[in-house]
Amino acid sequence: MAGEPKGPGLRRLAEMTSIGLILPSSIAVGLFMGYFLDRWLGTHPWLLLTFTVLGVASGLLSLFRALKKEIRGDPPES
């Protein structure tokens, strides 16, 4: 156990863990941006809805890219 390299295994674990946070974080960013722009511009609820949909689309795209990379077995980025 003491002589085994820990780098690649821990890096892989970190990448797998981050995949679960991609979608909710993208949705949250879109939601907060839309909320604050709606308050600032007085366009309630249109920018909130627009940016939430864009956050969902962006999150799904990022999630699919990360899963595709994981399935292919590409080496972790440094």
N, CA, C and O atoms as a Maestro MAE file, in Angstrom:
{
 s_m_m2io_version
 :::
 2.0.0
}

f_m_ct {
 s_m_title
 :::
 protein
 m_atom[312] {
  # First column is atom index #
  i_m_mmod_type
  r_m_x_coord
  r_m_y_coord
  r_m_z_coord
  i_m_residue_number
  s_m_chain_name
  s_m_pdb_residue_name
  s_m_pdb_atom_name
  i_m_atomic_number
  :::
  1 25 0.814 -1.186 0.000 1 A "MET " " N  " 7
  2 3 0.000 0.000 0.000 1 A "MET " " CA " 6
  3 2 0.861 1.254 0.000 1 A "MET " " C  " 6
  4 15 0.510 2.232 -0.660 1 A "MET " " O  " 8
  5 25 1.974 1.254 0.719 2 A "ALA " " N  " 7
  6 3 2.808 2.446 0.819 2 A "ALA " " CA " 6
  7 2 3.546 2.721 -0.481 2 A "ALA " " C  " 6
  8 15 3.860 3.878 -0.761 2 A "ALA " " O  " 8
  9 25 3.837 1.702 -1.290 3 A "GLY " " N  " 7
  10 3 4.597 1.888 -2.503 3 A "GLY " " CA " 6
  11 2 3.754 2.153 -3.736 3 A "GLY " " C  " 6
  12 15 4.312 2.380 -4.809 3 A "GLY " " O  " 8
  13 25 2.425 2.133 -3.626 4 A "GLU " " N  " 7
  14 3 1.557 2.320 -4.779 4 A "GLU " " CA " 6
  15 2 1.408 3.808 -5.114 4 A "GLU " " C  " 6
  16 15 1.282 4.635 -4.210 4 A "GLU " " O  " 8
  17 25 1.419 4.154 -6.407 5 A "PRO " " N  " 7
  18 3 1.188 5.558 -6.780 5 A "PRO " " CA " 6
  19 2 -0.284 5.920 -6.575 5 A "PRO " " C  " 6
  20 15 -1.179 5.162 -6.949 5 A "PRO " " O  " 8
  21 25 -0.517 7.077 -5.983 6 A "LYS " " N  " 7
  22 3 -1.885 7.499 -5.682 6 A "LYS " " CA " 6
  23 2 -2.431 8.492 -6.690 6 A "LYS " " C  " 6
  24 15 -3.646 8.674 -6.764 6 A "LYS " " O  " 8
  25 25 -1.577 9.140 -7.467 7 A "GLY " " N  " 7
  26 3 -1.975 10.225 -8.359 7 A "GLY " " CA " 6
  27 2 -3.071 9.883 -9.346 7 A "GLY " " C  " 6
  28 15 -4.138 10.495 -9.286 7 A "GLY " " O  " 8
  29 25 -2.863 8.922 -10.267 8 A "PRO " " N  " 7
  30 3 -3.884 8.675 -11.294 8 A "PRO " " CA " 6
  31 2 -5.227 8.204 -10.731 8 A "PRO " " C  " 6
  32 15 -6.278 8.589 -11.244 8 A "PRO " " O  " 8
  33 25 -5.204 7.386 -9.695 9 A "GLY " " N  " 7
  34 3 -6.455 6.895 -9.119 9 A "GLY " " CA " 6
  35 2 -7.251 7.998 -8.453 9 A "GLY " " C  " 6
  36 15 -8.473 8.055 -8.596 9 A "GLY " " O  " 8
  37 25 -6.584 8.867 -7.733 10 A "LEU " " N  " 7
  38 3 -7.280 9.976 -7.075 10 A "LEU " " CA " 6
  39 2 -7.780 10.996 -8.090 10 A "LEU " " C  " 6
  40 15 -8.849 11.582 -7.919 10 A "LEU " " O  " 8
  41 25 -7.009 11.202 -9.132 11 A "ARG " " N  " 7
  42 3 -7.436 12.150 -10.162 11 A "ARG " " CA " 6
  43 2 -8.691 11.627 -10.862 11 A "ARG " " C  " 6
  44 15 -9.611 12.390 -11.154 11 A "ARG " " O  " 8
  45 25 -8.718 10.333 -11.123 12 A "ARG " " N  " 7
  46 3 -9.885 9.706 -11.772 12 A "ARG " " CA " 6
  47 2 -11.120 9.809 -10.862 12 A "ARG " " C  " 6
  48 15 -12.223 10.096 -11.328 12 A "ARG " " O  " 8
  49 25 -10.919 9.572 -9.569 13 A "LEU " " N  " 7
  50 3 -12.011 9.695 -8.605 13 A "LEU " " CA " 6
  51 2 -12.542 11.125 -8.554 13 A "LEU " " C  " 6
  52 15 -13.753 11.334 -8.479 13 A "LEU " " O  " 8
  53 25 -11.660 12.093 -8.594 14 A "ALA " " N  " 7
  54 3 -12.085 13.497 -8.573 14 A "ALA " " CA " 6
  55 2 -12.887 13.845 -9.821 14 A "ALA " " C  " 6
  56 15 -13.885 14.560 -9.734 14 A "ALA " " O  " 8
  57 25 -12.466 13.351 -10.971 15 A "GLU " " N  " 7
  58 3 -13.222 13.611 -12.196 15 A "GLU " " CA " 6
  59 2 -14.601 12.969 -12.150 15 A "GLU " " C  " 6
  60 15 -15.583 13.580 -12.571 15 A "GLU " " O  " 8
  61 25 -14.682 11.756 -11.650 16 A "MET " " N  " 7
  62 3 -15.981 11.080 -11.552 16 A "MET " " CA " 6
  63 2 -16.906 11.812 -10.584 16 A "MET " " C  " 6
  64 15 -18.109 11.908 -10.827 16 A "MET " " O  " 8
  65 25 -16.357 12.321 -9.504 17 A "THR " " N  " 7
  66 3 -17.162 13.050 -8.530 17 A "THR " " CA " 6
  67 2 -17.686 14.352 -9.123 17 A "THR " " C  " 6
  68 15 -18.824 14.743 -8.862 17 A "THR " " O  " 8
  69 25 -16.864 15.019 -9.914 18 A "SER " " N  " 7
  70 3 -17.284 16.298 -10.481 18 A "SER " " CA " 6
  71 2 -18.383 16.142 -11.520 18 A "SER " " C  " 6
  72 15 -19.126 17.091 -11.767 18 A "SER " " O  " 8
  73 25 -18.505 14.975 -12.133 19 A "ILE " " N  " 7
  74 3 -19.558 14.761 -13.133 19 A "ILE " " CA " 6
  75 2 -20.942 14.954 -12.508 19 A "ILE " " C  " 6
  76 15 -21.848 15.471 -13.161 19 A "ILE " " O  " 8
  77 25 -21.106 14.547 -11.266 20 A "GLY " " N  " 7
  78 3 -22.391 14.699 -10.597 20 A "GLY " " CA " 6
  79 2 -22.760 16.131 -10.269 20 A "GLY " " C  " 6
  80 15 -23.921 16.419 -9.979 20 A "GLY " " O  " 8
  81 25 -21.794 17.032 -10.311 21 A "LEU " " N  " 7
  82 3 -22.056 18.433 -9.989 21 A "LEU " " CA " 6
  83 2 -22.237 19.311 -11.223 21 A "LEU " " C  " 6
  84 15 -22.604 20.479 -11.103 21 A "LEU " " O  " 8
  85 25 -21.987 18.764 -12.396 22 A "ILE " " N  " 7
  86 3 -22.039 19.569 -13.619 22 A "ILE " " CA " 6
  87 2 -23.441 20.108 -13.877 22 A "ILE " " C  " 6
  88 15 -23.608 21.314 -14.059 22 A "ILE " " O  " 8
  89 25 -24.439 19.253 -13.897 23 A "LEU " " N  " 7
  90 3 -25.795 19.672 -14.239 23 A "LEU " " CA " 6
  91 2 -26.399 20.627 -13.198 23 A "LEU " " C  " 6
  92 15 -26.896 21.686 -13.579 23 A "LEU " " O  " 8
  93 25 -26.376 20.295 -11.904 24 A "PRO " " N  " 7
  94 3 -26.989 21.227 -10.946 24 A "PRO " " CA " 6
  95 2 -26.285 22.584 -10.880 24 A "PRO " " C  " 6
  96 15 -26.938 23.608 -10.677 24 A "PRO " " O  " 8
  97 25 -24.980 22.601 -11.046 25 A "SER " " N  " 7
  98 3 -24.281 23.886 -10.983 25 A "SER " " CA " 6
  99 2 -24.614 24.751 -12.194 25 A "SER " " C  " 6
  100 15 -24.755 25.966 -12.055 25 A "SER " " O  " 8
  101 25 -24.741 24.159 -13.366 26 A "SER " " N  " 7
  102 3 -25.114 24.929 -14.559 26 A "SER " " CA " 6
  103 2 -26.523 25.493 -14.430 26 A "SER " " C  " 6
  104 15 -26.771 26.640 -14.801 26 A "SER " " O  " 8
  105 25 -27.429 24.705 -13.915 27 A "ILE " " N  " 7
  106 3 -28.802 25.174 -13.714 27 A "ILE " " CA " 6
  107 2 -28.824 26.314 -12.694 27 A "ILE " " C  " 6
  108 15 -29.527 27.306 -12.888 27 A "ILE " " O  " 8
  109 25 -28.062 26.177 -11.617 28 A "ALA " " N  " 7
  110 3 -28.033 27.215 -10.584 28 A "ALA " " CA " 6
  111 2 -27.474 28.525 -11.122 28 A "ALA " " C  " 6
  112 15 -27.996 29.594 -10.805 28 A "ALA " " O  " 8
  113 25 -26.426 28.458 -11.926 29 A "VAL " " N  " 7
  114 3 -25.852 29.678 -12.502 29 A "VAL " " CA " 6
  115 2 -26.877 30.371 -13.395 29 A "VAL " " C  " 6
  116 15 -27.060 31.584 -13.296 29 A "VAL " " O  " 8
  117 25 -27.542 29.624 -14.260 30 A "GLY " " N  " 7
  118 3 -28.561 30.207 -15.129 30 A "GLY " " CA " 6
  119 2 -29.719 30.790 -14.340 30 A "GLY " " C  " 6
  120 15 -30.223 31.865 -14.666 30 A "GLY " " O  " 8
  121 25 -30.139 30.083 -13.306 31 A "LEU " " N  " 7
  122 3 -31.254 30.546 -12.483 31 A "LEU " " CA " 6
  123 2 -30.907 31.859 -11.773 31 A "LEU " " C  " 6
  124 15 -31.703 32.798 -11.782 31 A "LEU " " O  " 8
  125 25 -29.729 31.925 -11.164 32 A "PHE " " N  " 7
  126 3 -29.344 33.144 -10.444 32 A "PHE " " CA " 6
  127 2 -29.119 34.317 -11.393 32 A "PHE " " C  " 6
  128 15 -29.492 35.446 -11.076 32 A "PHE " " O  " 8
  129 25 -28.519 34.065 -12.542 33 A "MET " " N  " 7
  130 3 -28.324 35.150 -13.509 33 A "MET " " CA " 6
  131 2 -29.669 35.692 -13.981 33 A "MET " " C  " 6
  132 15 -29.861 36.906 -14.048 33 A "MET " " O  " 8
  133 25 -30.592 34.804 -14.307 34 A "GLY " " N  " 7
  134 3 -31.912 35.240 -14.747 34 A "GLY " " CA " 6
  135 2 -32.664 35.993 -13.664 34 A "GLY " " C  " 6
  136 15 -33.331 36.989 -13.943 34 A "GLY " " O  " 8
  137 25 -32.558 35.521 -12.432 35 A "TYR " " N  " 7
  138 3 -33.249 36.178 -11.315 35 A "TYR " " CA " 6
  139 2 -32.748 37.600 -11.112 35 A "TYR " " C  " 6
  140 15 -33.537 38.538 -10.997 35 A "TYR " " O  " 8
  141 25 -31.421 37.749 -11.069 36 A "PHE " " N  " 7
  142 3 -30.872 39.080 -10.810 36 A "PHE " " CA " 6
  143 2 -31.058 40.020 -11.993 36 A "PHE " " C  " 6
  144 15 -31.250 41.219 -11.791 36 A "PHE " " O  " 8
  145 25 -31.005 39.511 -13.221 37 A "LEU " " N  " 7
  146 3 -31.284 40.366 -14.376 37 A "LEU " " CA " 6
  147 2 -32.756 40.773 -14.413 37 A "LEU " " C  " 6
  148 15 -33.076 41.899 -14.792 37 A "LEU " " O  " 8
  149 25 -33.645 39.872 -14.027 38 A "ASP " " N  " 7
  150 3 -35.070 40.218 -13.950 38 A "ASP " " CA " 6
  151 2 -35.313 41.322 -12.930 38 A "ASP " " C  " 6
  152 15 -36.073 42.256 -13.188 38 A "ASP " " O  " 8
  153 25 -34.675 41.216 -11.786 39 A "ARG " " N  " 7
  154 3 -34.848 42.251 -10.756 39 A "ARG " " CA " 6
  155 2 -34.291 43.586 -11.236 39 A "ARG " " C  " 6
  156 15 -34.888 44.634 -10.987 39 A "ARG " " O  " 8
  157 25 -33.158 43.555 -11.918 40 A "TRP " " N  " 7
  158 3 -32.499 44.775 -12.357 40 A "TRP " " CA " 6
  159 2 -33.262 45.443 -13.513 40 A "TRP " " C  " 6
  160 15 -33.416 46.664 -13.537 40 A "TRP " " O  " 8
  161 25 -33.734 44.633 -14.465 41 A "LEU " " N  " 7
  162 3 -34.390 45.173 -15.650 41 A "LEU " " CA " 6
  163 2 -35.911 45.202 -15.553 41 A "LEU " " C  " 6
  164 15 -36.569 45.811 -16.397 41 A "LEU " " O  " 8
  165 25 -36.479 44.555 -14.541 42 A "GLY " " N  " 7
  166 3 -37.932 44.545 -14.365 42 A "GLY " " CA " 6
  167 2 -38.663 43.724 -15.418 42 A "GLY " " C  " 6
  168 15 -39.760 44.097 -15.836 42 A "GLY " " O  " 8
  169 25 -38.086 42.635 -15.846 43 A "THR " " N  " 7
  170 3 -38.691 41.811 -16.891 43 A "THR " " CA " 6
  171 2 -39.239 40.499 -16.343 43 A "THR " " C  " 6
  172 15 -39.359 39.525 -17.086 43 A "THR " " O  " 8
  173 25 -39.564 40.460 -15.088 44 A "HIS " " N  " 7
  174 3 -39.997 39.231 -14.407 44 A "HIS " " CA " 6
  175 2 -41.111 38.538 -15.173 44 A "HIS " " C  " 6
  176 15 -42.050 39.245 -15.537 44 A "HIS " " O  " 8
  177 25 -41.121 37.300 -15.448 45 A "PRO " " N  " 7
  178 3 -40.216 36.180 -15.198 45 A "PRO " " CA " 6
  179 2 -39.412 35.762 -16.425 45 A "PRO " " C  " 6
  180 15 -38.834 34.675 -16.428 45 A "PRO " " O  " 8
  181 25 -39.358 36.590 -17.467 46 A "TRP " " N  " 7
  182 3 -38.849 36.136 -18.758 46 A "TRP " " CA " 6
  183 2 -37.361 35.800 -18.760 46 A "TRP " " C  " 6
  184 15 -36.970 34.772 -19.312 46 A "TRP " " O  " 8
  185 25 -36.543 36.619 -18.173 47 A "LEU " " N  " 7
  186 3 -35.111 36.311 -18.162 47 A "LEU " " CA " 6
  187 2 -34.804 35.133 -17.233 47 A "LEU " " C  " 6
  188 15 -33.887 34.356 -17.499 47 A "LEU " " O  " 8
  189 25 -35.553 35.001 -16.167 48 A "LEU " " N  " 7
  190 3 -35.388 33.856 -15.282 48 A "LEU " " CA " 6
  191 2 -35.651 32.558 -16.049 48 A "LEU " " C  " 6
  192 15 -34.863 31.616 -15.968 48 A "LEU " " O  " 8
  193 25 -36.736 32.511 -16.776 49 A "LEU " " N  " 7
  194 3 -37.061 31.315 -17.560 49 A "LEU " " CA " 6
  195 2 -36.031 31.064 -18.658 49 A "LEU " " C  " 6
  196 15 -35.601 29.930 -18.866 49 A "LEU " " O  " 8
  197 25 -35.643 32.116 -19.352 50 A "THR " " N  " 7
  198 3 -34.685 31.978 -20.455 50 A "THR " " CA " 6
  199 2 -33.342 31.456 -19.968 50 A "THR " " C  " 6
  200 15 -32.796 30.511 -20.537 50 A "THR " " O  " 8
  201 25 -32.812 32.065 -18.922 51 A "PHE " " N  " 7
  202 3 -31.502 31.658 -18.429 51 A "PHE " " CA " 6
  203 2 -31.545 30.299 -17.740 51 A "PHE " " C  " 6
  204 15 -30.544 29.582 -17.735 51 A "PHE " " O  " 8
  205 25 -32.671 29.936 -17.167 52 A "THR " " N  " 7
  206 3 -32.788 28.600 -16.580 52 A "THR " " CA " 6
  207 2 -32.759 27.538 -17.679 52 A "THR " " C  " 6
  208 15 -32.094 26.513 -17.537 52 A "THR " " O  " 8
  209 25 -33.477 27.782 -18.768 53 A "VAL " " N  " 7
  210 3 -33.456 26.848 -19.901 53 A "VAL " " CA " 6
  211 2 -32.046 26.773 -20.498 53 A "VAL " " C  " 6
  212 15 -31.573 25.686 -20.829 53 A "VAL " " O  " 8
  213 25 -31.377 27.916 -20.636 54 A "LEU " " N  " 7
  214 3 -29.996 27.907 -21.137 54 A "LEU " " CA " 6
  215 2 -29.056 27.170 -20.188 54 A "LEU " " C  " 6
  216 15 -28.131 26.494 -20.639 54 A "LEU " " O  " 8
  217 25 -29.280 27.291 -18.887 55 A "GLY " " N  " 7
  218 3 -28.471 26.564 -17.911 55 A "GLY " " CA " 6
  219 2 -28.677 25.066 -18.005 55 A "GLY " " C  " 6
  220 15 -27.724 24.295 -17.893 55 A "GLY " " O  " 8
  221 25 -29.918 24.650 -18.210 56 A "VAL " " N  " 7
  222 3 -30.207 23.222 -18.374 56 A "VAL " " CA " 6
  223 2 -29.536 22.693 -19.642 56 A "VAL " " C  " 6
  224 15 -28.917 21.629 -19.626 56 A "VAL " " O  " 8
  225 25 -29.661 23.438 -20.734 57 A "ALA " " N  " 7
  226 3 -29.050 23.000 -21.993 57 A "ALA " " CA " 6
  227 2 -27.529 22.941 -21.865 57 A "ALA " " C  " 6
  228 15 -26.903 21.984 -22.321 57 A "ALA " " O  " 8
  229 25 -26.945 23.944 -21.254 58 A "SER " " N  " 7
  230 3 -25.497 23.971 -21.069 58 A "SER " " CA " 6
  231 2 -25.038 22.838 -20.159 58 A "SER " " C  " 6
  232 15 -24.019 22.199 -20.422 58 A "SER " " O  " 8
  233 25 -25.782 22.591 -19.098 59 A "GLY " " N  " 7
  234 3 -25.442 21.510 -18.181 59 A "GLY " " CA " 6
  235 2 -25.523 20.144 -18.834 59 A "GLY " " C  " 6
  236 15 -24.659 19.296 -18.613 59 A "GLY " " O  " 8
  237 25 -26.557 19.924 -19.641 60 A "LEU " " N  " 7
  238 3 -26.689 18.646 -20.327 60 A "LEU " " CA " 6
  239 2 -25.566 18.445 -21.349 60 A "LEU " " C  " 6
  240 15 -25.021 17.348 -21.473 60 A "LEU " " O  " 8
  241 25 -25.227 19.505 -22.073 61 A "LEU " " N  " 7
  242 3 -24.136 19.413 -23.033 61 A "LEU " " CA " 6
  243 2 -22.812 19.092 -22.337 61 A "LEU " " C  " 6
  244 15 -22.057 18.234 -22.793 61 A "LEU " " O  " 8
  245 25 -22.541 19.777 -21.244 62 A "SER " " N  " 7
  246 3 -21.310 19.510 -20.491 62 A "SER " " CA " 6
  247 2 -21.310 18.107 -19.891 62 A "SER " " C  " 6
  248 15 -20.279 17.435 -19.870 62 A "SER " " O  " 8
  249 25 -22.461 17.670 -19.406 63 A "LEU " " N  " 7
  250 3 -22.578 16.339 -18.831 63 A "LEU " " CA " 6
  251 2 -22.324 15.263 -19.890 63 A "LEU " " C  " 6
  252 15 -21.596 14.302 -19.640 63 A "LEU " " O  " 8
  253 25 -22.921 15.425 -21.064 64 A "PHE " " N  " 7
  254 3 -22.712 14.448 -22.137 64 A "PHE " " CA " 6
  255 2 -21.261 14.418 -22.594 64 A "PHE " " C  " 6
  256 15 -20.719 13.351 -22.882 64 A "PHE " " O  " 8
  257 25 -20.633 15.588 -22.662 65 A "ARG " " N  " 7
  258 3 -19.216 15.626 -23.047 65 A "ARG " " CA " 6
  259 2 -18.345 14.914 -22.018 65 A "ARG " " C  " 6
  260 15 -17.447 14.155 -22.381 65 A "ARG " " O  " 8
  261 25 -18.606 15.156 -20.746 66 A "ALA " " N  " 7
  262 3 -17.808 14.519 -19.693 66 A "ALA " " CA " 6
  263 2 -18.025 13.012 -19.683 66 A "ALA " " C  " 6
  264 15 -17.074 12.248 -19.518 66 A "ALA " " O  " 8
  265 25 -19.277 12.579 -19.860 67 A "LEU " " N  " 7
  266 3 -19.548 11.138 -19.892 67 A "LEU " " CA " 6
  267 2 -18.942 10.476 -21.119 67 A "LEU " " C  " 6
  268 15 -18.439 9.355 -21.037 67 A "LEU " " O  " 8
  269 25 -18.988 11.158 -22.250 68 A "LYS " " N  " 7
  270 3 -18.387 10.620 -23.465 68 A "LYS " " CA " 6
  271 2 -16.881 10.450 -23.273 68 A "LYS " " C  " 6
  272 15 -16.308 9.438 -23.678 68 A "LYS " " O  " 8
  273 25 -16.253 11.433 -22.662 69 A "LYS " " N  " 7
  274 3 -14.819 11.367 -22.382 69 A "LYS " " CA " 6
  275 2 -14.517 10.222 -21.422 69 A "LYS " " C  " 6
  276 15 -13.520 9.518 -21.582 69 A "LYS " " O  " 8
  277 25 -15.367 10.040 -20.438 70 A "GLU " " N  " 7
  278 3 -15.162 8.978 -19.446 70 A "GLU " " CA " 6
  279 2 -15.342 7.595 -20.078 70 A "GLU " " C  " 6
  280 15 -14.587 6.670 -19.778 70 A "GLU " " O  " 8
  281 25 -16.323 7.460 -20.937 71 A "ILE " " N  " 7
  282 3 -16.566 6.173 -21.591 71 A "ILE " " CA " 6
  283 2 -15.421 5.813 -22.535 71 A "ILE " " C  " 6
  284 15 -15.018 4.653 -22.616 71 A "ILE " " O  " 8
  285 25 -14.899 6.817 -23.250 72 A "ARG " " N  " 7
  286 3 -13.768 6.576 -24.139 72 A "ARG " " CA " 6
  287 2 -12.517 6.189 -23.366 72 A "ARG " " C  " 6
  288 15 -11.643 5.507 -23.901 72 A "ARG " " O  " 8
  289 25 -12.424 6.613 -22.130 73 A "GLY " " N  " 7
  290 3 -11.269 6.292 -21.308 73 A "GLY " " CA " 6
  291 2 -10.088 7.214 -21.553 73 A "GLY " " C  " 6
  292 15 -8.936 6.808 -21.402 73 A "GLY " " O  " 8
  293 25 -10.374 8.466 -21.935 74 A "ASP " " N  " 7
  294 3 -9.289 9.414 -22.139 74 A "ASP " " CA " 6
  295 2 -8.539 9.641 -20.828 74 A "ASP " " C  " 6
  296 15 -9.139 9.570 -19.755 74 A "ASP " " O  " 8
  297 25 -7.247 9.911 -20.900 75 A "PRO " " N  " 7
  298 3 -6.496 10.184 -19.673 75 A "PRO " " CA " 6
  299 2 -6.948 11.495 -19.061 75 A "PRO " " C  " 6
  300 15 -7.373 12.399 -19.781 75 A "PRO " " O  " 8
  301 25 -6.864 11.615 -17.730 76 A "PRO " " N  " 7
  302 3 -7.283 12.840 -17.056 76 A "PRO " " CA " 6
  303 2 -6.446 14.034 -17.497 76 A "PRO " " C  " 6
  304 15 -5.247 13.913 -17.744 76 A "PRO " " O  " 8
  305 25 -7.103 15.195 -17.592 77 A "GLU " " N  " 7
  306 3 -6.390 16.414 -17.928 77 A "GLU " " CA " 6
  307 2 -5.655 16.924 -16.702 77 A "GLU " " C  " 6
  308 15 -6.128 16.786 -15.575 77 A "GLU " " O  " 8
  309 25 -4.507 17.506 -16.934 78 A "SER " " N  " 7
  310 3 -3.748 18.030 -15.786 78 A "SER " " CA " 6
  311 2 -3.933 19.511 -15.642 78 A "SER " " C  " 6
  312 15 -3.369 20.118 -14.731 78 A "SER " " O  " 8
  :::
 }
 m_bond[311] {
  # First column is bond index #
  i_m_from
  i_m_to
  i_m_order
  :::
  1 1 2 1
  2 2 3 1
  3 3 4 2
  4 3 5 1
  5 5 6 1
  6 6 7 1
  7 7 8 2
  8 7 9 1
  9 9 10 1
  10 10 11 1
  11 11 12 2
  12 11 13 1
  13 13 14 1
  14 14 15 1
  15 15 16 2
  16 15 17 1
  17 17 18 1
  18 18 19 1
  19 19 20 2
  20 19 21 1
  21 21 22 1
  22 22 23 1
  23 23 24 2
  24 23 25 1
  25 25 26 1
  26 26 27 1
  27 27 28 2
  28 27 29 1
  29 29 30 1
  30 30 31 1
  31 31 32 2
  32 31 33 1
  33 33 34 1
  34 34 35 1
  35 35 36 2
  36 35 37 1
  37 37 38 1
  38 38 39 1
  39 39 40 2
  40 39 41 1
  41 41 42 1
  42 42 43 1
  43 43 44 2
  44 43 45 1
  45 45 46 1
  46 46 47 1
  47 47 48 2
  48 47 49 1
  49 49 50 1
  50 50 51 1
  51 51 52 2
  52 51 53 1
  53 53 54 1
  54 54 55 1
  55 55 56 2
  56 55 57 1
  57 57 58 1
  58 58 59 1
  59 59 60 2
  60 59 61 1
  61 61 62 1
  62 62 63 1
  63 63 64 2
  64 63 65 1
  65 65 66 1
  66 66 67 1
  67 67 68 2
  68 67 69 1
  69 69 70 1
  70 70 71 1
  71 71 72 2
  72 71 73 1
  73 73 74 1
  74 74 75 1
  75 75 76 2
  76 75 77 1
  77 77 78 1
  78 78 79 1
  79 79 80 2
  80 79 81 1
  81 81 82 1
  82 82 83 1
  83 83 84 2
  84 83 85 1
  85 85 86 1
  86 86 87 1
  87 87 88 2
  88 87 89 1
  89 89 90 1
  90 90 91 1
  91 91 92 2
  92 91 93 1
  93 93 94 1
  94 94 95 1
  95 95 96 2
  96 95 97 1
  97 97 98 1
  98 98 99 1
  99 99 100 2
  100 99 101 1
  101 101 102 1
  102 102 103 1
  103 103 104 2
  104 103 105 1
  105 105 106 1
  106 106 107 1
  107 107 108 2
  108 107 109 1
  109 109 110 1
  110 110 111 1
  111 111 112 2
  112 111 113 1
  113 113 114 1
  114 114 115 1
  115 115 116 2
  116 115 117 1
  117 117 118 1
  118 118 119 1
  119 119 120 2
  120 119 121 1
  121 121 122 1
  122 122 123 1
  123 123 124 2
  124 123 125 1
  125 125 126 1
  126 126 127 1
  127 127 128 2
  128 127 129 1
  129 129 130 1
  130 130 131 1
  131 131 132 2
  132 131 133 1
  133 133 134 1
  134 134 135 1
  135 135 136 2
  136 135 137 1
  137 137 138 1
  138 138 139 1
  139 139 140 2
  140 139 141 1
  141 141 142 1
  142 142 143 1
  143 143 144 2
  144 143 145 1
  145 145 146 1
  146 146 147 1
  147 147 148 2
  148 147 149 1
  149 149 150 1
  150 150 151 1
  151 151 152 2
  152 151 153 1
  153 153 154 1
  154 154 155 1
  155 155 156 2
  156 155 157 1
  157 157 158 1
  158 158 159 1
  159 159 160 2
  160 159 161 1
  161 161 162 1
  162 162 163 1
  163 163 164 2
  164 163 165 1
  165 165 166 1
  166 166 167 1
  167 167 168 2
  168 167 169 1
  169 169 170 1
  170 170 171 1
  171 171 172 2
  172 171 173 1
  173 173 174 1
  174 174 175 1
  175 175 176 2
  176 175 177 1
  177 177 178 1
  178 178 179 1
  179 179 180 2
  180 179 181 1
  181 181 182 1
  182 182 183 1
  183 183 184 2
  184 183 185 1
  185 185 186 1
  186 186 187 1
  187 187 188 2
  188 187 189 1
  189 189 190 1
  190 190 191 1
  191 191 192 2
  192 191 193 1
  193 193 194 1
  194 194 195 1
  195 195 196 2
  196 195 197 1
  197 197 198 1
  198 198 199 1
  199 199 200 2
  200 199 201 1
  201 201 202 1
  202 202 203 1
  203 203 204 2
  204 203 205 1
  205 205 206 1
  206 206 207 1
  207 207 208 2
  208 207 209 1
  209 209 210 1
  210 210 211 1
  211 211 212 2
  212 211 213 1
  213 213 214 1
  214 214 215 1
  215 215 216 2
  216 215 217 1
  217 217 218 1
  218 218 219 1
  219 219 220 2
  220 219 221 1
  221 221 222 1
  222 222 223 1
  223 223 224 2
  224 223 225 1
  225 225 226 1
  226 226 227 1
  227 227 228 2
  228 227 229 1
  229 229 230 1
  230 230 231 1
  231 231 232 2
  232 231 233 1
  233 233 234 1
  234 234 235 1
  235 235 236 2
  236 235 237 1
  237 237 238 1
  238 238 239 1
  239 239 240 2
  240 239 241 1
  241 241 242 1
  242 242 243 1
  243 243 244 2
  244 243 245 1
  245 245 246 1
  246 246 247 1
  247 247 248 2
  248 247 249 1
  249 249 250 1
  250 250 251 1
  251 251 252 2
  252 251 253 1
  253 253 254 1
  254 254 255 1
  255 255 256 2
  256 255 257 1
  257 257 258 1
  258 258 259 1
  259 259 260 2
  260 259 261 1
  261 261 262 1
  262 262 263 1
  263 263 264 2
  264 263 265 1
  265 265 266 1
  266 266 267 1
  267 267 268 2
  268 267 269 1
  269 269 270 1
  270 270 271 1
  271 271 272 2
  272 271 273 1
  273 273 274 1
  274 274 275 1
  275 275 276 2
  276 275 277 1
  277 277 278 1
  278 278 279 1
  279 279 280 2
  280 279 281 1
  281 281 282 1
  282 282 283 1
  283 283 284 2
  284 283 285 1
  285 285 286 1
  286 286 287 1
  287 287 288 2
  288 287 289 1
  289 289 290 1
  290 290 291 1
  291 291 292 2
  292 291 293 1
  293 293 294 1
  294 294 295 1
  295 295 296 2
  296 295 297 1
  297 297 298 1
  298 298 299 1
  299 299 300 2
  300 299 301 1
  301 301 302 1
  302 302 303 1
  303 303 304 2
  304 303 305 1
  305 305 306 1
  306 306 307 1
  307 307 308 2
  308 307 309 1
  309 309 310 1
  310 310 311 1
  311 311 312 2
  :::
 }
}
